[in-house]
Amino acid sequence: YFKNNPKLLLILSGSVSSWIEKNILASTGFLGRISIDLLLEELPLHECTAFWGKYKQHTAAYDMLQIFSITGGVPRYLEEIYTEQSASNNIQRLGFSKNGFLFKEFDKIFSDLFDVRSEKYKVIVRKLAYGHATLDEIYTTLDTEKTGVVTNYVADLIAAGFISRDFTWNIKDGKDSKLSVLRLKDNYLRFYLRYIEPNKERIARDTIGVPQQLSSILGLQFENLVLANRKAIYNLLSLNPNNIIVDNPFFQRKTKRQQGCQIDYMIQTSDSMLYLCEIKFSKDKLGLQVMHEMQEKLARLSVPKHFSKRAVLIHVNGITTDLAEAEFFTKIISFEDLLT
């Protein structure tokens, strides 16, 4: 058909690129090189603030955080924000109203992208909505044996930008380990699965407001926002991206020779520096407790002798005078720093 119509162009676009790769790019029936492979990520936080327009300078960082906790850096969601209103009012209108944009979005996403297989994908993201999980734990949740089918489901969700597979690594050579955890990186999905889906009937009857326990997911949501804005962290730490060997959430399994340890986000550079970043959400100012927790992690982390370690704190609502005067953290980064 194309041979007889040389001026005909076929343009394929999709959120799940794995289908295109399997059925088009890897097919012997289609010839030609890829002109451009473009992966659209969420907008950086400093660009997202432009959606507040004239209210940008007069909106508290915590108010913005609450919005980002349900939208992430997705422009289409941010377009729905009424910037003259508070975060609470926006969340009520978008998520807890039967006509709310975010109330209806979840089913559209999964029916459009995954069609008849959508239920399997939903089971996986529901599991991850409550915290990180290993691939083995996903097999258990699906009540299935280890097969390539489940691995493909996970790969599709990664390709669609909904989840991330975070590999830990060997500090000695900077190479990825076989050990990894799956993380729900899409803030909207967690918001929907934790608070909208269980209350759909009440929302449809307009008999529910914004749940008070909504703040319970802000820790995980804040972590996602930080990990999605790594370039800003590099700049704030005065790091050259070309000198970064690997950066990711890091965990060390307990063995006879070493203790277990988990770092929210760690950066390893070519000059044998390790930046251990504690990503901490709190409604109140952080005190000396967060320093003691990091001291424990520094003591547990097993590293080669020639490596140096630096502690970094990334927070939301400030720190106490005691913590500031302790001068323990090499760098203290506030959420506001990520917005500029």
C-alpha positions as CSV (number, residue, x, y, z in Angstrom):
1,Y,0.0,0.0,0.0
2,F,2.8,2.4,0.8
3,K,4.7,1.4,-2.3
4,N,1.7,2.5,-4.4
5,N,1.4,5.7,-2.4
6,P,4.9,7.1,-2.0
7,K,3.7,10.4,-0.5
8,L,1.8,8.7,2.3
9,L,3.3,9.1,5.8
10,L,2.5,7.0,8.8
11,I,3.0,8.7,12.2
12,L,2.8,6.6,15.3
13,S,2.6,8.1,18.7
14,G,2.0,6.5,22.1
15,S,2.6,6.6,25.8
16,V,3.7,3.0,25.9
17,S,6.7,2.9,23.6
18,S,7.2,-0.8,24.2
19,W,4.3,-1.7,21.9
20,I,5.8,0.4,19.1
21,E,9.2,-1.2,19.7
22,K,7.8,-4.7,19.6
23,N,5.4,-4.3,16.7
24,I,6.9,-1.7,14.5
25,L,10.6,-1.0,15.1
26,A,11.6,-4.7,15.7
27,S,9.4,-5.9,12.8
28,T,11.2,-6.9,9.6
29,G,8.2,-5.5,7.7
30,F,9.3,-1.9,8.5
31,L,12.5,-0.3,7.3
32,G,14.1,3.0,8.2
33,R,16.1,4.6,11.0
34,I,14.7,6.5,13.9
35,S,15.0,10.2,13.4
36,I,14.5,11.1,17.0
37,D,13.8,9.2,20.2
38,L,12.2,11.7,22.6
39,L,11.2,10.8,26.1
40,L,8.9,13.5,27.7
41,E,9.6,13.8,31.4
42,E,7.8,15.9,34.0
43,L,8.6,19.5,34.0
44,P,11.3,20.7,36.5
45,L,9.9,22.3,39.6
46,H,11.4,25.7,38.8
47,E,9.5,25.7,35.5
48,C,6.2,24.5,37.1
49,T,6.0,27.6,39.2
50,A,5.3,29.6,36.1
51,F,1.8,28.1,36.2
52,W,1.1,30.4,39.2
53,G,1.6,33.4,37.1
54,K,1.2,36.7,39.0
55,Y,0.6,34.7,42.2
56,K,4.0,32.9,42.1
57,Q,5.8,35.3,44.4
58,H,2.9,35.3,46.9
59,T,2.3,31.6,47.2
60,A,3.9,29.6,50.0
61,A,6.2,26.8,49.0
62,Y,4.2,24.4,51.2
63,D,1.1,25.3,49.3
64,M,2.9,24.5,46.0
65,L,4.1,21.2,47.5
66,Q,0.5,20.1,48.3
67,I,-0.4,20.8,44.6
68,F,2.7,18.9,43.3
69,S,1.9,16.0,45.6
70,I,-1.2,15.3,43.4
71,T,0.0,16.5,40.0
72,G,3.8,16.0,40.0
73,G,5.3,18.1,37.2
74,V,2.7,17.1,34.6
75,P,1.7,20.3,32.7
76,R,-1.8,19.0,31.8
77,Y,-2.7,18.6,35.4
78,L,-1.1,22.0,36.4
79,E,-3.3,23.7,33.8
80,E,-6.3,22.8,35.9
81,I,-5.1,24.7,38.9
82,Y,-6.9,27.9,39.9
83,T,-3.9,29.8,41.2
84,E,-6.0,32.4,43.0
85,Q,-7.3,29.6,45.3
86,S,-5.6,27.7,48.1
87,A,-4.1,24.2,47.6
88,S,-6.9,22.7,49.7
89,N,-9.6,24.2,47.5
90,N,-7.9,23.0,44.3
91,I,-7.5,19.5,45.7
92,Q,-11.2,19.5,46.7
93,R,-12.4,20.7,43.2
94,L,-10.1,18.4,41.2
95,G,-10.1,15.2,43.2
96,F,-13.1,15.2,45.5
97,S,-15.8,16.4,43.2
98,K,-17.7,14.1,40.8
99,N,-16.9,16.4,37.9
100,G,-13.2,16.9,39.0
101,F,-10.6,16.4,36.3
102,L,-8.5,14.1,38.5
103,F,-11.5,12.1,39.7
104,K,-12.0,10.7,36.2
105,E,-8.4,10.6,34.9
106,F,-7.2,7.3,36.3
107,D,-9.7,5.1,34.4
108,K,-9.0,7.0,31.2
109,I,-5.3,6.4,31.5
110,F,-5.5,2.7,32.0
111,S,-8.2,2.0,29.5
112,D,-6.5,4.1,26.8
113,L,-3.0,2.7,27.4
114,F,-3.4,-0.9,28.4
115,D,-6.9,-1.8,27.1
116,V,-8.0,-5.3,28.2
117,R,-4.9,-5.9,30.3
118,S,-5.4,-2.9,32.4
119,E,-6.5,-4.8,35.5
120,K,-3.1,-6.5,35.8
121,Y,-1.3,-3.1,35.6
122,K,-3.7,-1.7,38.2
123,V,-2.8,-4.5,40.7
124,I,0.8,-3.6,40.4
125,V,0.4,0.2,40.9
126,R,-2.0,-0.4,43.8
127,K,0.7,-2.4,45.5
128,L,3.3,0.3,44.9
129,A,0.9,3.1,46.1
130,Y,1.7,2.0,49.7
131,G,5.5,1.9,49.3
132,H,8.3,0.4,47.3
133,A,8.4,-3.3,46.5
134,T,10.7,-5.9,45.0
135,L,9.8,-7.8,41.8
136,D,9.3,-10.9,44.0
137,E,6.8,-9.1,46.0
138,I,4.9,-8.1,42.8
139,Y,4.8,-11.8,41.8
140,T,3.3,-12.6,45.3
141,T,0.7,-9.8,44.9
142,L,-0.3,-11.1,41.5
143,D,-0.3,-14.7,42.9
144,T,1.6,-15.9,39.9
145,E,4.9,-17.8,39.2
146,K,7.9,-15.9,37.9
147,T,7.3,-15.4,34.2
148,G,8.4,-13.0,31.5
149,V,4.8,-11.8,31.3
150,V,5.0,-10.0,34.7
151,T,8.4,-8.6,33.7
152,N,6.8,-7.2,30.6
153,Y,4.0,-5.6,32.6
154,V,6.6,-3.9,34.8
155,A,8.6,-2.8,31.7
156,D,5.4,-1.3,30.2
157,L,4.7,0.7,33.4
158,I,8.3,2.0,33.4
159,A,8.1,2.9,29.7
160,A,4.8,4.8,30.4
161,G,6.6,6.8,33.2
162,F,4.4,5.5,36.0
163,I,7.0,3.5,37.9
164,S,10.7,3.3,38.3
165,R,13.0,0.4,38.9
166,D,15.7,1.7,41.2
167,F,18.9,-0.4,41.3
168,T,21.3,-0.2,44.1
169,W,25.0,-0.5,43.2
170,N,28.5,-1.7,44.2
171,I,30.3,1.4,45.5
172,K,33.7,0.0,44.7
173,D,33.2,0.0,41.0
174,G,30.0,2.0,40.6
175,K,28.2,-0.8,38.7
176,D,24.6,-1.6,39.2
177,S,23.7,-4.5,41.4
178,K,21.1,-7.1,40.5
179,L,19.1,-5.9,43.5
180,S,16.4,-3.3,42.9
181,V,13.1,-2.0,44.2
182,L,10.1,-0.7,42.2
183,R,8.8,2.8,43.0
184,L,5.6,4.4,42.0
185,K,7.0,7.7,40.6
186,D,3.7,9.2,39.4
187,N,2.3,11.3,42.2
188,Y,-1.2,11.5,40.7
189,L,-1.5,7.7,40.7
190,R,-0.6,7.4,44.4
191,F,-3.0,10.3,45.3
192,Y,-5.8,8.6,43.3
193,L,-5.3,5.1,44.7
194,R,-4.9,6.1,48.3
195,Y,-7.6,8.7,48.6
196,I,-9.9,8.9,45.6
197,E,-10.5,5.3,44.7
198,P,-11.6,4.2,48.2
199,N,-14.0,7.1,48.4
200,K,-15.5,7.1,44.8
201,E,-19.0,6.5,45.9
202,R,-19.0,9.3,48.5
203,I,-17.3,11.6,46.0
204,A,-20.0,10.8,43.4
205,R,-22.6,11.9,46.0
206,D,-20.6,15.0,47.0
207,T,-20.5,13.9,50.6
208,I,-16.7,14.1,51.3
209,G,-14.1,16.7,51.6
210,V,-10.3,16.6,51.5
211,P,-9.3,13.8,54.0
212,Q,-7.2,15.1,56.9
213,Q,-4.8,12.2,56.5
214,L,-3.8,13.3,53.0
215,S,-0.5,14.5,54.5
216,S,0.4,10.9,55.2
217,I,1.5,10.5,51.6
218,L,3.5,13.7,51.4
219,G,6.7,11.9,52.4
220,L,6.6,9.6,49.5
221,Q,5.4,12.3,47.1
222,F,8.2,14.7,48.3
223,E,10.7,11.9,47.6
224,N,9.4,11.6,44.1
225,L,9.7,15.3,43.5
226,V,13.3,15.4,44.6
227,L,14.3,12.4,42.5
228,A,12.6,13.9,39.5
229,N,14.7,17.1,40.0
230,R,18.2,15.7,40.3
231,K,19.7,18.4,38.1
232,A,18.7,21.0,40.6
233,I,20.4,18.9,43.4
234,Y,23.6,18.8,41.3
235,N,23.6,22.5,41.0
236,L,22.9,23.2,44.7
237,L,25.8,20.8,45.6
238,S,28.0,22.4,42.9
239,L,28.5,19.1,41.2
240,N,29.5,18.7,37.6
241,P,27.1,16.1,36.0
242,N,30.1,14.7,34.0
243,N,31.7,13.7,37.3
244,I,28.8,11.7,38.6
245,I,29.3,8.0,38.4
246,V,25.9,6.9,39.6
247,D,23.0,8.4,41.6
248,N,19.9,6.8,42.9
249,P,18.1,5.6,46.0
250,F,20.6,3.2,47.7
251,F,20.2,0.2,49.9
252,Q,22.7,-2.2,51.5
253,R,21.6,-5.6,52.4
254,K,22.5,-7.0,55.8
255,T,25.1,-9.8,55.7
256,K,27.6,-11.4,58.2
257,R,30.1,-8.7,57.2
258,Q,27.9,-5.6,57.1
259,Q,24.8,-4.1,58.6
260,G,21.7,-3.2,56.6
261,C,21.3,0.4,55.5
262,Q,19.0,2.5,53.3
263,I,19.7,6.0,51.8
264,D,16.9,8.0,50.3
265,Y,19.2,9.3,47.6
266,M,22.9,8.9,47.1
267,I,25.3,10.4,44.6
268,Q,28.7,8.9,43.9
269,T,31.3,11.0,42.0
270,S,34.5,10.2,40.1
271,D,36.6,11.7,42.9
272,S,35.4,9.1,45.4
273,M,32.9,11.2,47.1
274,L,29.5,10.0,48.4
275,Y,26.7,12.4,49.1
276,L,24.1,10.8,51.3
277,C,20.9,12.7,51.0
278,E,18.2,12.4,53.6
279,I,14.8,13.5,52.0
280,K,12.6,14.5,54.9
281,F,9.1,15.8,54.9
282,S,7.7,17.2,58.1
283,K,5.0,19.7,59.0
284,D,7.2,21.0,61.7
285,K,10.8,22.1,61.8
286,L,13.3,19.3,61.8
287,G,15.5,18.9,64.9
288,L,18.5,16.9,66.1
289,Q,16.7,13.6,65.6
290,V,17.3,13.7,61.8
291,M,21.0,14.2,62.5
292,H,21.1,11.2,64.8
293,E,19.4,9.1,62.1
294,M,22.0,10.1,59.5
295,Q,24.8,9.5,61.9
296,E,23.5,5.9,62.2
297,K,23.4,5.5,58.4
298,L,26.9,6.8,58.0
299,A,28.2,4.3,60.5
300,R,26.3,1.4,58.9
301,L,27.3,2.2,55.3
302,S,30.2,0.0,54.2
303,V,32.6,1.8,51.8
304,P,36.1,1.4,50.5
305,K,38.8,3.2,52.6
306,H,39.6,5.8,50.0
307,F,36.0,7.1,49.8
308,S,34.7,10.2,51.7
309,K,31.1,10.7,52.9
310,R,29.1,13.8,53.1
311,A,25.6,14.2,54.6
312,V,23.0,16.3,52.9
313,L,19.5,17.2,54.2
314,I,16.6,18.0,51.9
315,H,13.6,19.3,53.8
316,V,10.3,21.3,53.5
317,N,9.4,23.3,56.6
318,G,12.7,24.4,58.1
319,I,15.1,23.3,60.7
320,T,15.6,24.1,64.4
321,T,18.3,26.4,65.7
322,D,20.0,23.4,67.4
323,L,20.3,21.5,64.2
324,A,21.7,24.5,62.3
325,E,24.2,25.2,65.1
326,A,25.4,21.5,65.0
327,E,26.8,22.1,61.6
328,F,26.6,18.4,60.9
329,F,25.2,18.4,57.3
330,T,27.5,19.5,54.5
331,K,24.5,21.1,52.8
332,I,20.9,21.8,53.9
333,I,18.5,22.2,50.9
334,S,15.0,23.4,51.4
335,F,12.0,22.7,49.0
336,E,12.0,26.5,48.2
337,D,15.6,26.0,46.8
338,L,14.1,23.6,44.2
339,L,11.6,26.2,43.0
340,T,14.1,28.8,41.9
